[in-house]
């Protein structure tokens, strides 16, 4: 009986040759998306520094802010996620739970992604591609932390 449990099923392909069943899935999620940790391990020191500055600022907002690493982003929340960070080769994307209609959307810095599919939580995308952007984003992060 134990031999049957551990036996590998062998089926025939359309051409009659044996097949050992379905091929194993790759370690990825089925797409070409790299994990956040992979992206950050290959990122420039500058990008890693920007991430660490954002992370430190967000965690310093209060003792009620846990950090959760999921495959494609890092989430920060109070009751719900209020900020998420995804990585890239040349920039970071920060997603905030803010209504873009209540803000002035700045070209090349913020973007309304309410109707655009994206990884992470939040309707406002903030592009971080300079040290100045990290400082500019802090007011928006604080606003999202306070509930919008």
Residue pairs with C-beta under 8 A, 6 or more apart in sequence:
8 20
8 21
9 20
9 21
10 18
10 19
10 20
10 21
11 18
11 19
11 21
12 18
12 19
13 19
29 71
33 71
33 72
33 119
35 71
35 72
36 69
36 70
36 71
36 72
36 73
36 74
36 85
36 86
36 87
37 69
39 86
39 87
39 88
39 89
40 47
40 48
40 51
40 87
42 89
43 51
43 87
43 89
47 87
47 88
47 89
47 90
47 91
47 92
50 92
50 128
50 131
50 133
50 134
51 85
51 87
51 92
53 134
54 85
54 92
54 94
54 128
54 134
54 137
54 141
55 67
55 74
55 85
57 138
57 141
58 65
58 67
58 76
58 83
58 141
58 145
59 65
59 67
59 76
61 141
61 142
61 145
62 78
62 145
64 78
65 76
65 77
65 78
65 145
66 76
66 77
67 74
67 75
67 76
68 74
68 75
68 76
68 77
72 86
72 119
72 120
73 84
73 85
73 86
73 95
73 119
73 120
74 84
74 85
75 81
75 83
75 84
75 120
75 121
76 82
76 83
76 84
78 145
80 97
80 121
81 97
81 120
81 121
81 122
82 96
82 97
82 122
82 144
82 145
82 147
83 94
83 95
83 96
83 97
83 122
83 141
83 144
83 145
84 94
84 95
84 119
84 120
84 121
84 122
85 92
85 93
85 94
85 95
85 120
86 92
86 93
86 95
86 119
86 120
87 93
90 129
91 127
91 128
91 129
92 127
92 128
92 129
93 118
93 120
93 125
93 126
93 127
93 128
94 125
94 126
94 127
94 128
94 137
94 141
95 113
95 118
95 120
95 121
95 122
95 123
95 124
95 125
95 126
96 122
96 123
96 124
96 126
96 140
96 141
96 143
96 144
97 121
97 122
97 123
97 124
97 144
97 148
98 122
98 123
98 124
98 140
98 143
98 144
98 148
99 123
99 124
99 148
100 110
100 111
100 112
100 113
100 114
100 123
100 124
101 112
102 148
103 110
103 124
103 140
105 111
105 112
108 127
109 126
109 127
109 133
109 136
110 124
110 125
110 126
110 127
110 140
111 124
111 125
111 127
112 123
112 124
112 125
113 122
113 123
113 124
113 125
114 123
118 125
122 144
124 140
124 144
126 133
126 137
126 140
127 133
128 134
128 137
